[in-house]
């Protein structure tokens, strides 16, 4: 019978465990990196599709609506942006916007194409 060298067995088992654990971490990191890259690319594609869909200007307020649709992150952010536009357009701070103040406010915002 052969004698088992337990030091060699311990070395081999610990080596295999360490290598497998390290490779597992590398595989998980690569998978997460690819997942995050795919997510970013998908968001960019959706933004491009949204821009293509709204690129056609058919009314005077389309540049304003286009800028609001492309940049907000959530409903709160959209409401905040609309409120900022309202504050810019409310030049006399009366809490109301008439045609002249809206026209003046939109000219301050410098939308492309211009709001007319």
N, C-alpha and C positions, 0 to 999 in steps of 0.2 A: 504494500500500500504506500501511496505517496503522502507525504506530509503537506498540509495546506499552510502556505505562508500568509498569515492573516494581514500582515502589513501590505502585501501586494493586493489582496482582495479589498482592503479598506481604501487603498489608493485608487484602484480602478472604479470602485463604486462611487467614491466621492468625486472623482474626475467626471464620470458620466452624469452625476446629479448636477454638478456645477455647469457643465457644458449644456445640458438640456435646459436648465433654468436660464442661462444666458441667452441661448437661442430663442427660447420662448419670449423673453423680453424684446429681443430684436424683431421677431416676427410681429408681435403686438404693436410695436412702435411703427413698423413699416405699414401695417394695415391701417392704423390710425392716421398716419400721414396721407395715405391714399384716400381715405374716407374724407378727411378734411379738404384735401385738394379737389375732390369731386364735388363736395358741397359748395365750395367757393365758385367753382366753374359753373355749376348749375344756377347759382344765384346771379352770376354775371350773364348767363344766357337768358334767364328770365327778364333781367333788366333790359337787355338788348331787344328782346321780343316786345316788351312793354313800350320801349321807345319807338320801335317801328310801328306799333299799333297806334300810338298817339302822335306820330310825327306829322301827319296830315293836318294842316290848320284849316278849319272850316268856319270858325267863329272868332269873334274878337277876343274872347277870354281863353281860347285854347292854350296860349303860352303859359298863362297862370295855372290852368288845370294840369298841364303837362309837367310843370315844375313841381306841383304838389304831389302828383302821382308817382314821380320817380324817386323822391328823396325821403319820404317818411319811413320810420321804422315800425311804428305801431300807432294805434288810434290816438293815444295821448300826444304823440309827436305831431301827427297830422293836425289835431285840434290846436296845438301850440303854434304851428306854422300859419294856420288860417287866422288865428288871433293876431299874430304879428303883422300879417298883411292888412288886417282890419285896422290895427293901430297906425300903420303907416298911411293908410288911406283916409283915416279920420283926422284930417288936418286941423279942424277947429275943436276937436276933443268934445264934441257934443254927444257922442255915443251913436250917432247916425251917419250914414254915408249917402251923399247925394251924387249925382252924375259928375259934377265938377270936381268934388274932392276925390272921387274914385279915379277919375281920369288923371288928376295931379299925382295921386299916390302911385298909380301904375307906371307913370312916367318916371317916378323916382326909383322904382324897382328895376328898371332897365331890362325887361324881358326880351329874349330873342326868339322868334321875330317879335317886333314891337306890338304892344297892345294898342289898338287904334279905336 
